[in-house]
Amino acid sequence: MPKVGYVAIIGKPNVGKSTLMNAIVGAKLSIVTPKPQTTRKNVLGIYTADDVQIVFLDTPGALVPRYEMQRSMMDYVHKSIDEADVIVVLADATHGLHALNYLTEEFMEILKQSNKPILLAINKTDALKDRKEVLPLILEFQKLNVFKEFLPISALKNKVIDELVKTITEYLPEGEFLYEQDFLSDQPERFFVAEIIRETIFMEYGQEIPYSCEINITEFLEREAGKWFIGAEIIIERSTQKGIIIGAKGQKIKEVGQRARYKIEKHLEKPVFLELFVKVRDNWRNNKTMLKSYGY
């Protein structure tokens, strides 16, 4: 009988959750940038082998919410813990004992009450001068009496990932596959296109711009002949940000559109015409009605 189940990947921002899921699934499903809080919603990725199917939930980084949007993001984390058969907590080896900081008493209590197998994956070991540096961190995590297994890994270098998958499989229940074997995700293409545009903005702009923007796909026309047409709104919070997004004589948004279009065409394997608009929606991150309309 195959092993099948849901696995939540949780951890603080920028610890490598998206990189890990992408490495296991073998495709870029979650966007990855050097900036923290890149992932805002759960991204579902499906790993299937001969006798195992693992449905991964790449969750937003665990943080103390400052905006209504971030509260919604933390709801995703808690929901994933509830739905998961196995929980993988990801820590950053380069942070030393500070990697423990986000495991607050409240968060630890949530993990304990879940009654789920909880595994600890200590990521970014490739950045250590000596892998033995991870041993004191493992000893400190052991004192918490929460984790079933401890695995030092490198998601970026794809090291020990197979062993992590094997360990996860041991804790999964038996069952029939939930998805067809060639499925990588159940998210629609519109979702991935929006994420690609948002990733491009994260890479092209500094300071507050990436965190103040949201992408709303307004049109997605698939054509049998010719280019697909995609219309998207870049939602920002303040009118002062509009000029920064557009740039002098519209040059900056033109560059963003070109870079995003290239990545979208690579993802869809189709030529596309991408049209971007900039819309100001004051304080949208604290507006529950707007957040709901944007899928939060």
C-alpha positions, 0 to 999 in steps of 0.5 A: 500500500502506498504512503500518502499524506500532507506535509507542512513546511514551517519556519521563520522568514527567509529560512529556505522553505520555498527552496526546499519544496522546489528542490523536493518537487523538482520544479519551481513552484514557490517564488524565491528571493533574498528578501524575507516574507516572500511567500504570502500564501500556502503553495501546494507542491506534489512529490510522487514516486513509485510508492509514495505521494507527499503533498507539501504545503509551503507556508509563509514565514512565522512572524509576529503580525503587524498588518491584517495581511500578516495575520491572514498569513499566520492563519495559513500557517496554523491551518497547515499545521491542522491539516498536515500528517507530518510537520517539518520545521526548518531552521537556519544553521547559519543563525546558530542558537538564534535559530531557536528564537521564533519557537516561542512558547505559544508556537511550541504549544501549538506544535505540541498540541497538534499531536503530529510527527514533527521533524527538524530540518536544519538548513543551509549547512553548506554555508558552515565552515564545518558541519560539526557546528550544527551539533550544538544546535541539535542538542538545544533543539533536543531539549525541547522534546518536540522533534522526532528526527533531526536532519542537517540539510542544504536545500540550495545544494540539494544535500540530504534531501533524499534522506529527508523525503525518506524520513518523512515517508516513514511517518506518513499513513498508508492510502491511495494517491490523492493526485495523478502521478504527473501533477506538481500542484493544484494551483491554477496558472493564474496563481503562478503568473501572479507570483512570477510578477511579484517575484520580479518586483521583489528583485527589482525594487528595494525598501518597502515597495515589494511588501506594499504590493500585490498582484491582481490578474485581471485577464488571462486569455489562452489562445490556440494561435498567437500569444496568450494575453495576460493583464495584471494590476500591480496594487500599491498602498500609496500614490507616492509609490506609483512613480517609483514603480513606473520609473522615469518615462515608464522605463522601470515598469517596462523592464519589470514587464520584460523580465516577468514576461520572459519568466512567464513564457518559460513557465507556461511554455507559451509566448505571451503578451503581458500588460501591467497597470499600477493601481493605488489602494490605500492601506490595502494590507489592513483592509479585510475586504480588499484582502479577501478579494486578493485571496487572503 
